[in-house]
C-alpha cells in the first residue's frame, strides 16, 4: 500500500461522530408511559435475596422481612374483587379472611438516606408480588405525575385501579399542585384496592418541608401519610462503601477522544446540555437516553440555579437507572451544587445525585483506559 493511500484512509476514531443529547427532543406516547411502568434495567434482576443488609444496621434486615410479608399478602385476588387473599395480612402480620380493603395503612413507605438500597427493595417487592406484570406498576414520582398529564386524571385512575400494586420511587412533593393531585389519586386507588409502596428520603408527614408552604397543605400531606406504614432504613451509602475515591475529571481531549472511540456514546458541552434540559420535560429524560452506551460531558461547571439543579437530578437518576456511565471534564461532581443548595430543602436530592453520578463516573473509567 502506498503512503498516500494509507494517509487517505480515515482512522477508526474519525469514522463516526458521537451522538448528542442536545439534538434529542423525544416524544413519549401515553401507551409507552404505561408499558414502561416496570423496574428500570439496573433493577430488573434484583430480588430480596440479592439485597445484602449491613450487619450493623438491623433496620435493613427488618425491612426485608416486612416487605416479604407485604408481598405475600398480595397473593390473592384483587382487594376489590372476589376470591381469597394470601395467608398473611397486608403487612405480613395476622391473617386476612376477606378480599376487602383492610383498615389502616394500605402500603409501605421506605424512608432513609441515599444509597441504603431503597430502590433495590422497592423493585424486589415488585418482582416478588405474585401477579402478572400488567397488574403491577413501578415508576418514579415524576413519571406518575406525567402519566396523569398524558392520560388525564380519570383515565389514570381507571388504568391503575385494576392493578395489584403501585410502586412509586423517589416520592417527592415539590409544589402544592402535585400535593393535591397525588393525594387525590392515591386515595382513589386505595379505595379501588390497589396496594402502595414508595421510597423517599423524607418521612410521609414531612413531605414538602422546606420547599413550599407545607402548613397550608397539611391536610393533603397528612392524608397521604395515612396511606402508608413508614419503614425507616438506616445505613451508609452502599455505592461507595469500601470503594476508592471517585475518579478526578479528565481533560476535554480525553473525554472527546473517548466519545469518538466508543460506539453509542454521546458528547455534549455541559452548559449547553443544561440549557437543553430546560426544553425537555423531565418525564422524557429516560427517552432522552435511549440507546446510549455512555455519556461524555466537557466543561462541567457549577449549577447556576435551583431549577437547573433539579432537572440535573432527574437526568442523573435516569442515567443511573439505565446504567449509563458518565465521563466528564471540568468540575468534580461533588462540587456541582452550591453550599446553599446542599443546606436547603432539596439537599437530599442533591446528595443522591452526587452519589449516583460519582458511581457512574467510576463506571466510565474504562472508556479512557481502553
C-alpha positions in Angstrom: 0.0 0.0 0.0 1.4 3.4 -0.9 1.9 6.1 1.7 -0.6 8.3 0.0 -3.3 5.6 0.2 -2.5 4.9 3.8 -2.7 8.6 4.6 -6.2 8.9 3.0 -7.7 6.1 5.0 -9.7 7.5 7.9 -8.7 6.5 11.4 -11.1 4.3 13.4 -11.8 7.3 15.7 -12.8 9.5 12.8 -15.2 7.1 11.2 -18.3 8.0 13.2 -19.3 11.1 15.2 -20.7 10.6 18.7 -24.3 11.2 19.5 -25.6 14.3 21.2 -28.2 14.7 23.9 -28.7 18.3 22.8 -30.1 17.2 19.5 -32.7 15.0 21.0 -36.3 16.1 21.8 -38.1 12.9 22.4 -41.9 12.5 22.3 -43.2 9.7 24.5 -46.7 8.5 23.7 -49.1 7.7 26.5 -49.1 3.9 25.8 -45.4 3.8 26.2 -45.6 5.6 29.5 -47.9 2.8 30.8 -46.0 0.0 29.2 -42.7 1.2 30.7 -44.0 1.3 34.3 -41.7 -1.6 35.3 -38.4 -1.6 37.2 -35.6 0.0 35.1 -32.7 -2.1 33.7 -30.4 -1.6 36.7 -33.1 -3.2 38.9 -34.6 -5.7 36.5 -32.8 -8.7 38.1 -32.7 -7.6 41.8 -34.5 -9.7 44.4 -34.8 -9.7 48.2 -32.2 -12.5 48.2 -29.7 -10.2 46.4 -30.1 -7.4 48.9 -27.1 -7.5 51.3 -28.1 -5.9 54.7 -25.4 -4.2 56.6 -25.0 -6.3 59.8 -24.6 -3.1 61.8 -28.0 -1.8 60.6 -30.8 -4.1 61.9 -33.4 -1.9 60.2 -32.2 -3.2 56.8 -32.9 -6.8 57.8 -36.2 -5.8 59.3 -37.3 -4.0 56.1 -36.7 -7.1 54.1 -38.8 -9.2 56.5 -41.7 -6.8 56.4 -41.6 -6.4 52.6 -41.5 -10.1 52.1 -44.6 -10.3 54.2 -46.2 -7.5 52.3 -45.6 -9.3 49.0 -47.1 -12.5 50.5 -50.2 -10.6 51.5 -50.8 -9.6 47.9 -51.0 -13.2 46.6 -54.8 -13.5 46.5 -57.4 -11.8 44.4 -57.5 -8.1 43.8 -58.7 -6.5 47.0 -61.8 -5.1 45.4 -62.7 -8.3 43.6 -63.7 -11.8 44.5 -61.5 -14.6 45.7 -59.2 -15.4 48.6 -56.2 -13.5 49.8 -52.9 -14.8 51.0 -52.4 -16.3 54.4 -50.6 -13.3 55.7 -52.2 -9.9 56.3 -51.4 -6.9 54.2 -48.2 -6.0 56.0 -47.3 -9.6 56.8 -49.0 -9.6 60.2 -52.1 -11.7 61.1 -54.5 -13.2 58.5 -56.9 -11.7 56.1 -60.1 -13.6 55.7 -62.0 -11.5 53.2 -60.9 -9.8 49.9 -61.7 -6.3 51.1 -59.5 -3.3 51.7 -58.0 -3.7 55.1 -58.2 -1.0 57.8 -55.1 1.1 58.4 -52.3 1.9 56.1 -52.7 0.5 52.6 -49.0 0.5 51.8 -45.4 0.7 52.9 -43.1 3.7 52.8 -39.3 3.2 52.7 -37.6 6.2 54.3 -33.8 6.5 54.6 -30.7 8.3 53.3 -29.4 8.0 49.8 -27.6 4.8 49.0 -29.2 2.4 51.5 -30.9 0.3 48.9 -34.4 1.6 49.0 -34.9 1.3 45.2 -33.5 -2.2 45.3 -36.0 -3.2 47.9 -38.9 -1.5 46.1 -38.0 -3.3 42.8 -37.6 -6.6 44.8 -41.2 -6.1 46.1 -42.5 -5.6 42.6 -40.8 -8.8 41.4 -41.9 -10.7 44.5 -45.6 -9.7 44.2 -47.4 -12.8 42.8 -49.2 -11.0 39.9 -48.8 -10.6 36.2 -46.5 -7.7 35.2 -49.6 -6.0 33.7 -51.2 -6.0 37.1 -48.4 -4.1 38.9 -46.8 -0.8 38.1 -43.4 0.7 39.0 -42.4 4.3 38.3 -40.8 7.4 39.7 -42.9 10.2 41.2 -42.3 12.5 38.2 -43.3 9.7 35.8 -46.5 9.2 37.8 -47.5 12.8 37.6 -46.6 12.9 33.9 -48.9 9.9 33.3 -51.7 11.9 34.8 -50.8 14.8 32.4 -50.8 12.5 29.4 -53.9 10.4 30.1 -55.9 12.8 32.2 -56.9 12.2 35.8 -59.9 9.9 35.4 -58.2 7.8 32.7 -55.2 7.4 35.0 -57.4 6.2 37.9 -59.2 3.8 35.5 -55.8 2.5 34.1 -54.3 1.9 37.5 -57.3 0.8 39.5 -57.1 -2.8 38.2 -53.5 -3.2 39.5 -52.5 -5.2 42.5 -49.6 -2.9 43.4 -48.3 0.5 42.5 -44.6 1.2 43.4 -43.5 4.9 43.5 -39.8 5.6 43.6 -38.3 9.0 44.7 -41.5 10.2 46.2 -41.4 14.0 46.5 -43.8 16.8 46.7 -42.2 19.9 45.3 -45.3 22.1 44.8 -48.8 22.4 46.1 -50.4 21.2 42.8 -48.6 17.9 43.0 -49.6 17.5 46.6 -53.3 17.8 45.9 -53.1 15.8 42.7 -51.2 12.8 44.1 -53.2 12.8 47.4 -56.4 12.6 45.4 -55.1 10.0 43.0 -53.7 7.6 45.7 -56.9 8.0 47.7 -58.9 6.7 44.8 -56.5 3.9 44.1 -56.6 2.8 47.7 -60.4 2.8 47.6 -60.1 0.6 44.5 -58.0 -1.9 46.4 -54.6 -1.1 45.0 -51.6 -1.6 47.3 -49.0 1.1 47.5 -45.3 1.2 48.1 -43.0 4.1 47.9 -39.4 5.3 48.6 -38.2 8.7 49.6 -35.6 10.5 51.7 -38.4 12.2 53.6 -40.9 10.8 56.0 -44.5 10.9 54.8 -45.5 13.5 57.3 -42.6 15.7 56.4 -43.1 15.8 52.6 -42.8 19.2 51.1 -41.0 20.6 54.2 -38.6 23.4 53.3 -39.9 23.6 49.7 -43.3 25.3 49.8 -45.8 26.5 52.4 -46.4 22.9 53.6 -48.5 24.1 56.5 -51.1 25.4 54.0 -51.5 21.9 52.6 -51.2 20.0 55.9 -54.5 18.2 55.3 -53.4 16.7 52.0 -50.0 15.7 53.3 -51.4 14.0 56.3 -53.9 12.3 54.0 -51.0 10.9 52.0 -49.1 9.7 55.0 -52.2 7.9 56.3 -51.9 5.5 53.4 -48.5 4.3 54.4 -46.7 2.5 57.2 -43.3 4.1 57.3 -40.2 1.8 57.5 -37.0 3.6 58.4 -33.9 2.1 56.7 -30.6 3.3 58.3 -27.1 2.9 56.9 -24.3 4.2 54.8 -24.3 4.8 51.0 -23.6 1.3 49.7 -22.4 2.7 46.3 -19.2 4.0 47.9 -18.8 1.6 50.9 -15.2 0.4 50.8 -14.6 1.7 47.3 -11.8 4.1 46.3 -12.3 7.8 45.8 -14.2 9.0 42.8 -12.0 9.5 39.7 -10.8 13.0 39.1 -12.3 14.7 36.0 -10.4 14.1 32.7 -9.3 16.6 30.2 -11.5 17.8 27.4 -9.3 16.0 24.9 -9.5 12.7 26.8 -13.3 12.9 27.0 -13.7 13.9 23.3 -11.4 11.0 22.2 -13.3 8.5 24.3 -16.6 9.7 22.9 -15.4 9.2 19.3 -13.9 5.8 20.2 -17.0 4.5 22.0 -19.9 3.2 19.9 -23.2 4.6 21.2 -21.6 7.4 23.2 -22.9 10.9 23.4 -20.7 14.0 23.6 -22.0 17.3 24.9 -20.8 20.6 26.4 -22.2 20.7 29.9 -23.6 24.3 29.9 -25.3 23.6 26.6 -26.8 20.4 28.0 -28.2 22.2 31.0 -29.9 24.7 28.6 -31.3 21.8 26.5 -32.8 20.1 29.6 -34.9 23.2 30.2 -36.6 22.5 26.8 -37.4 18.8 27.6 -39.9 17.7 30.2 -38.2 15.7 33.0 -40.6 12.8 32.4 -38.9 12.4 28.9 -35.3 12.2 30.3 -35.5 8.4 30.2 -36.3 8.5 26.5 -33.6 11.2 26.0 -31.0 8.5 26.9 -32.5 5.7 24.7 -29.7 3.6 23.1 -26.8 5.4 24.8 -23.8 3.3 25.9 -22.0 6.3 27.6 -22.5 10.0 28.3 -19.4 12.2 27.7 -19.5 15.7 29.1 -17.0 18.5 28.7 -16.6 21.7 30.8 -18.7 20.6 33.8 -19.4 23.8 35.8 -21.3 24.7 39.0 -25.1 24.6 38.7 -26.4 28.1 38.3 -29.8 27.9 40.0 -32.2 25.6 41.7 -34.5 24.8 38.8 -31.5 23.7 36.7 -30.2 21.7 39.6 -33.4 19.8 40.0 -33.5 18.9 36.3 -30.0 17.6 36.5 -31.1 15.4 39.5 -33.7 13.8 37.3 -31.2 13.2 34.5 -28.8 11.6 36.9 -31.5 9.3 38.2 -32.4 8.1 34.7 -28.8 7.6 33.7 -28.2 5.6 36.9 -31.4 3.5 36.4 -30.2 2.6 32.9 -26.5 2.0 33.9 -25.1 4.6 31.5 -21.5 5.5 32.6 -20.7 9.2 32.6 -17.2 10.5 31.6 -16.6 14.2 32.3 -14.1 17.0 32.3 -14.2 20.2 34.3 -15.5 20.3 37.9 -15.8 17.2 40.0 -19.3 16.0 40.6 -19.2 16.7 44.4 -18.8 20.4 43.6 -21.8 20.8 41.3 -24.1 22.2 43.9 -23.6 25.3 46.0 -23.3 25.1 49.8 -26.6 26.9 49.9 -28.3 24.2 47.8 -26.8 21.4 49.9 -28.3 23.0 53.0 -31.7 23.7 51.6 -35.0 21.8 51.2 -33.7 19.8 48.3 -30.4 18.8 49.8 -31.2 15.0 49.9 -31.9 15.1 46.2 -28.6 16.7 45.5 -26.7 14.3 47.7 -28.4 11.4 45.9 -27.4 12.9 42.5 -23.8 13.3 43.6 -23.7 9.8 44.9 -25.1 8.4 41.6 -23.0 10.5 39.3 -19.9 9.5 41.2 -20.8 5.8 40.8 -21.4 6.4 37.0 -18.1 8.3 36.8 -16.3 5.3 38.3 -18.0 3.0 35.8 -16.7 5.2 33.0 -13.0 4.9 33.8 -12.6 2.1 31.4 -13.6 4.3 28.5 -10.3 6.2 28.8 -8.0 3.3 29.6 -9.5 1.4 26.7 
